[in-house]
Amino acid sequence: MTKSELIVLVAHQCKLMRKDAEIVVDTLFESIAHSLEGGHRVEVRGFGSFGLKQRQSRAGRNPKTGERVPVAAKRVMYFKPGLEMRRRVDSEGEQQ
């Protein structure tokens, strides 16, 4: 599903104008991004949680030359699906 498909779905289900649904979807995404930027975890019950993990700096290798190159420390975003979402996805696979 693309962002525009999500906007159309929200507009249809909530009986909103497309422009209003777009504001809702953009606000949701911006709120999640803002929380993650601040280092906070975001949990949506029944769906999953977004969080950050800190990766330490390390020595990597250039695959072309084999030369060692430093890889800087960084924060990496992750998504962990909730129990209800995992069950829904698992049951979808069994029906096919």
FENLIN-V656970 format. One record per run of one state. SS is the DSSP state (2 for helix, 1 for strand, 0 for the rest). FROM is the first residue (numbers start at 0). TO is the last residue. Records with the same first field share a line. If there is no record, write none. Layout:
SS->FROM-TO  FROM-TO
//
This chain:
0->0-1  13-16  37-40  44-46  55-56  61-66  71-72  81-81  95-95
2->2-12  17-36  82-94
1->41-43  47-54  57-60  67-70  73-80
//
